[in-house]
Amino acid sequence: MQVIGMHLVQQHGLVDALGLDTARLAKFLQELENGMPSSNPYHNAIHVADVTQTVHVLLTKGGIGQHLDKLEVLACIIAALVHDFEHLGLNNDYLVKICHERALAHNDRAPNENHHVMAAFKVMRRPECNFCQSLSMHQMSRMRKVMIDMVLATDMAEHQRIVSLLKQEMPSRLEAAHTKVTDNGTDEGGHGAANTRGNCVTRLDAKGLSLMLCAAIKIADLGHAFTGFEVHKKWSSRLEEELFLQGDKERNQNLPISYLMDRDKPGVTKSQQGFFDYVVRPLVTSWIDSFPDSSPLLDQMEENLSQWKKLEHSAQ
């Protein structure tokens, strides 16, 4: 997690472009990894590293990098690195149900995601971890907004809303962004989009930018669905065990056991077809409608779904 974070920040040229302090960045990344419980079967440092590298792939090969400046690229990478910071291995519903301190602190609204980003910013404010000291107040405000939007988007309660917006609004917002760029590489405000933003040739409006990045991190958060089947199957089993552990807590506390969390009943590895049909596929197909460079994701997703169907058929 530390290694991939530092590598990507350097590979994208962000240290020189933004004047980042690499010693403080290294300390920040170390604190992030220390804050990821190794006892979590699923929400651990390896998952965070995987999400971060998937965001990198979307930036470089998925068709979104051309819409971002260096500060926004940094915000994307750091958002991915912090998106599950200090995860307890418990979902939002459980935290609300037991009146956990994180639920109380955030008024029952996405207690996990709000905590992840809030706690990460607290770490970043420590003098030894503040690698963004060179950024202006305006730059920090922009970075903070992107990170907050992205991390809060990983709440599954936001899934249907984001998929709907992605399908209904993203194509038109991209089209509007393209029409604002003139043949000489400047936008309507004469800002020289093609020159000042590297390979950037379009500039989305604020809502379009936020929607694109929120959808991107949601895809990255489901990244194992687009890997080879054996890797995907392993991570599905890890998620299943983490959910069963929550179910064990609920049983011990005489609480109703949440759906798919009772280890005496079929878990998530026995319900993957529905998960792909109703969660993964709508997100990916809507994404590819706007960002066709990401189409290999759909091919691998369909292959994995086919493998799950074969397993379910053989078990009958």
For each residue, the residues with C-beta under 8 A, 3 or more apart:
1: 4 5 29 32 33 36 45 46 48 49 52 81
2: 5 6 26 29 30 32 33
3: 6 7
4: 1 7 8 49 52 53
5: 1 2 8 9 25 29 32 52 77 81
6: 2 3 9 10 22 25 26 29
7: 3 4 10 11
8: 4 5 11 12 52 53 56 77
9: 5 6 12 14 15 20 25 74 77
10: 6 7 13 14 15
11: 7 8
12: 8 9 59 70 73 74 77
13: 10 16 17 70
14: 9 10 17 18 20 70 73 74 77
15: 9 10 18 19 20 22 25
16: 13 19
17: 13 14 70
18: 14 15 70 71 74 132 134 135 139
19: 15 16 134 135
20: 9 14 15 25 74 131 132 134
21: 24 25 130 131 133 134
22: 6 15 25 26 131
23: 26 27
24: 21 27 28 128 129 130 131 133
25: 5 6 9 15 20 21 22 28 29 131
26: 2 6 22 23 29 30
27: 23 24 30 31 128 129
28: 24 25 31 32 123 124 129 130 131
29: 1 2 5 6 25 26 32 33 81
30: 2 26 27 33 34
31: 27 28 34 35 123 126 129
32: 1 2 5 28 29 35 36 48 81 82 85 120 123
33: 1 2 29 30 36 45
34: 30 31
35: 31 32 85 86 119 123
36: 1 32 33 40 43 44 45 48 84 85 86 87
37: 40 43 44 86 87 88 89
38: 44 45
39: 89
40: 36 37 43 44 87 89 242
41: 44 89 238 239 241 242 245
42: 47 89 235 238 239 241 242
43: 36 37 40 47 84 87 89 242
44: 36 37 38 40 41 47 48 87
45: 1 33 36 38 48 49
46: 1 49 50
47: 42 43 44 50 51 84 235
48: 1 32 36 44 45 51 52 80 81 83 84
49: 1 4 45 46 52 53
50: 46 47 53 54 223 224
51: 47 48 54 55 80 83 84 217 220 221 223
52: 1 4 5 8 48 49 55 56 77 80 81 220
53: 4 8 49 50 56 57
54: 50 51 57 58 80 219 220 223 226
55: 51 52 58 59 76 77 79 80 216 217 220
56: 8 52 53 59 60 77
57: 53 54 60 61 62
58: 54 55 61 62 63 64 65 216 219 220 294
59: 12 55 56 62 64 65 68 73 76
60: 56 57 65
61: 57 58 293 294
62: 57 58 59 65 216 291 293 294 297
63: 58 66 291 292 293 294
64: 58 59 67 68 212 213 216 291
65: 58 59 60 62 68 73 199
66: 63 199 200 201 202
67: 64 177 200 202 203 204 209 212
68: 59 64 65 72 73 76 197 200 209
69: 72 73 197 198 200
70: 12 13 14 17 18 73 74 198
71: 18 74 75 135 139 142 143
72: 68 69 75 76 142 146 209 213
73: 12 14 59 65 68 69 70 76 77
74: 9 12 14 18 20 70 71 77 78 143
75: 71 72 78 79 142 143 146 147 150
76: 55 59 68 72 73 79 80 146 150 213 216 217
77: 5 8 9 12 14 52 55 56 73 74 80 81
78: 74 75 81 82 120 143 147
79: 55 75 76 82 83 117 146 147 150 151 213 217
80: 48 51 52 54 55 76 77 83 150 217 220
81: 1 5 29 32 48 52 77 78
82: 32 78 79 85 116 117 120 147 151
83: 48 51 79 80 113 116 117 150 151 154 217 221
84: 36 43 47 48 51 87 116 154
85: 32 35 36 82 115 116 117 119 120 123
86: 35 36 37 115 116 119
87: 36 37 40 43 44 84 112 116
88: 37 95 102 112
89: 37 39 40 41 42 43 242 245 246
90: 94 95 100 112 246 249
91: 94 95 112 246 258
92: 95 96 103 110 111 112 113 155 157
93: 96 97 258
94: 90 91 97 98 100 246 249 250 258
95: 88 90 91 92 98 100 102 103 111 112
96: 92 93 99 100 103 108 111
97: 93 94 255
98: 94 95 103 253 255
99: 96 103 104
100: 90 94 95 96 103 104 111
101: 104 105
102: 88 95 105 106 111 112 114 115
103: 92 95 96 98 99 100 106 107 108 111
104: 99 100 101 107
105: 101 102 111 114 115
106: 102 103 109 110 111 114 115
107: 103 104
108: 96 103 111
109: 106 114
110: 92 106 113 114 152 155 157
111: 92 95 96 100 102 103 105 106 108 114 115
112: 87 88 90 91 92 95 102 115 116 155
113: 83 92 110 116 117 151 152 154 155
114: 102 105 106 109 110 111 117 118 152
115: 85 86 102 105 106 111 112 118 119
116: 82 83 84 85 86 87 112 113 119 120 151
117: 79 82 83 85 113 114 120 121 147 148 151 152
118: 114 115 121 122
119: 35 85 86 115 116 122 123
120: 32 78 82 85 116 117 123 124
121: 117 118 124 125 144 147
122: 118 119 125 126
123: 28 31 32 35 85 119 120 126 129
124: 28 120 121 129 130 131 132
125: 121 122 129 130
126: 31 122 123 129 130
127: 130
128: 24 27
129: 24 27 28 31 123 124 125 126
130: 21 24 28 124 125 126 127 133
131: 20 21 22 24 25 28 124
132: 18 20 124 135 139 140 143
133: 21 24 130
134: 18 19 20 21
135: 18 19 71 132 139 140 143
136: 139 140
137: 140 141
138: 141 142
139: 18 71 132 135 136 142 143
140: 132 135 136 137 143 144
141: 137 138 144 145
142: 71 72 75 138 139 145 146
143: 71 74 75 78 132 135 139 140 146 147
144: 121 140 141 147 148
145: 141 142 148 149
146: 72 75 76 79 142 143 149 150 209 210 213
147: 75 78 79 82 117 121 143 144 150 151
148: 117 144 145 151 152
149: 145 146 152 153 210 213 214
150: 75 76 79 80 83 146 147 153 154 213 214 216 217
151: 79 82 83 113 116 117 147 148 154 217
152: 110 113 114 117 148 149 155 158
153: 149 150 158 162 213 214 215 217 218
154: 83 84 113 150 151 158 217 218 221
155: 92 110 112 113 152 158
156: 159
157: 92 110
158: 152 153 154 155 161 162 214
159: 156 162 163 218 279 283
160: 163 164
161: 158 164 165
162: 153 158 159 165 166 211 214 215 218 283
163: 159 160 166 167 215 282 283 286
164: 160 161 167 168
165: 161 162 168 169 170 211
166: 162 163 169 170 211 215 283 286 287 290
167: 163 164 170 282 286 289
168: 164 165
169: 165 166 172 173 207 208 211
170: 165 166 167 173 174 208 211 212 215 286 289 290
171: 174 175 289 290
172: 169 175 176
173: 169 170 176 177 204 205 207 208 211
174: 170 171 177 178 202 204 208 290
175: 171 172 178 179
176: 172 173 179 180 205 208
177: 67 173 174 180 181 202 203 204 205 208
178: 174 175 181 202
179: 175 176
180: 176 177 187 188 202 203
181: 177 178 185 186 187 193 194 201 202 203
182: 185 186 187 188
183:
184:
185: 181 182 192 193 194 195 201
186: 181 182 189 190 191 192 193 194
187: 180 181 182 190 191 192 193 203
188: 180 182
189: 186
190: 186 187
191: 186 187 196 203
192: 185 186 187 195 196
193: 181 185 186 187 196 197 200 201 202 203
194: 181 185 186 197 200 201
195: 185 192
196: 191 192 193
197: 68 69 193 194 200 203
198: 69 70
199: 65 66
200: 66 67 68 69 193 194 197 203
201: 66 181 185 193 194
202: 66 67 174 177 178 180 181 193
203: 67 177 180 181 187 191 193 197 200
204: 67 173 174 177 208 209 212
205: 173 176 177 208 209
206: 209 210
207: 169 173 210 211
208: 169 170 173 174 176 177 204 205 211 212
209: 67 68 72 146 204 205 206 212 213
210: 146 149 206 207 213 214
211: 162 165 166 169 170 173 207 208 214 215
212: 64 67 170 204 208 209 215 216 290
213: 64 72 76 79 146 149 150 153 209 210 216 217
214: 149 150 153 158 162 210 211 217 218
215: 153 162 163 166 170 211 212 218 219 283 286 287
216: 55 58 62 64 76 150 212 213 219 220
217: 51 55 76 79 80 83 150 151 153 154 213 214 220 221
218: 153 154 159 162 214 215 221 222 283
219: 54 58 215 216 222 223 226 283 284 287 294 297
220: 51 52 54 55 58 80 216 217 223
221: 51 83 154 217 218
222: 218 219 225 226 279 280 283
223: 50 51 54 219 220 226 227
224: 50 227 231 232 235 236
225: 222 232 276 280 301 304
226: 54 219 222 223 232 284 296 297 300 301 304
227: 223 224 231 232 235 300
228: 231 232 300
229: 232 233 303 304 307
230: 233 234
231: 224 227 228 234 235
232: 224 225 226 227 228 229 235 236 304
233: 229 230 236 237 269 307
234: 230 231 237 238
235: 42 47 224 227 231 232 238 239
236: 224 232 233 239 240 268 269 272
237: 233 234 240 241 269
238: 41 42 234 235 241 242
239: 41 42 235 236 242 243 268
240: 236 237 243 244 260 267 268 269
241: 41 42 237 238 244 245
242: 40 41 42 43 89 238 239 245 246
243: 239 240 246 247 258 260 261 267 268
244: 240 241 247 248 261 262 263 267
245: 41 89 241 242 248 249
246: 89 90 91 94 242 243 249 250 258 261
247: 243 244 250 251 257 258 261 262 263
248: 244 245 251 252 263
249: 90 94 245 246 252 253 255
250: 94 246 247 253 255 256 257 258 261
251: 247 248 254 255 257 262
252: 248 249
253: 98 249 250
254: 251
255: 97 98 249 250 251
256: 250
257: 247 250 251 261 262
258: 91 93 94 243 246 247 250 261
259:
260: 240 243 266 267 268 271
261: 243 244 246 247 250 257 258 267
262: 244 247 251 257 265
263: 244 247 248 267
264:
265: 262
266: 260 269 270 271
267: 240 243 244 260 261 263 270 271
268: 236 239 240 243 260 271 272 275
269: 233 236 237 240 266 272
270: 266 267 312
271: 260 266 267 268 274 275
272: 236 268 269 275 276 305 308
273: 276 277 305 308 309 312
274: 271 277 278
275: 268 271 272 278 279 280
276: 225 272 273 279 280 281 301 304 305 308
277: 273 274 280 281 305
278: 274 275 281 282
279: 159 222 275 276 282 283
280: 222 225 275 276 277 283 284 301
281: 276 277 278 284 285 301 305
282: 163 167 278 279 285 286
283: 159 162 163 166 215 218 219 222 279 280 286 287
284: 219 226 280 281 287 288 294 297 298 301
285: 281 282 288 289 298
286: 163 166 167 170 215 282 283 289 290
287: 166 215 219 283 284 290 291 294 297
288: 284 285 291 292 294 295 297 298
289: 167 170 171 285 286 292
290: 166 170 171 174 212 286 287
291: 62 63 64 287 288 294
292: 63 288 289 295
293: 61 62 63
294: 58 61 62 63 219 284 287 288 291 297 298
295: 288 292 298 299
296: 226 299 300
297: 62 219 226 284 287 288 294 300 301
298: 284 285 288 294 295 301 302
299: 295 296 302 303
300: 226 227 228 296 297 303 304
301: 225 226 276 280 281 284 297 298 304 305
302: 298 299 305 306
303: 229 299 300 306 307
304: 225 226 229 232 276 300 301 307 308
305: 272 273 276 277 281 301 302 308 309
306: 302 303 309 310
307: 229 233 303 304 310 311
308: 272 273 276 304 305 311 312
309: 273 305 306 312 313
310: 306 307 313 314
311: 307 308 314 315
312: 270 273 308 309 315 316
313: 309 310 316
314: 310 311
315: 311 312
316: 312 313
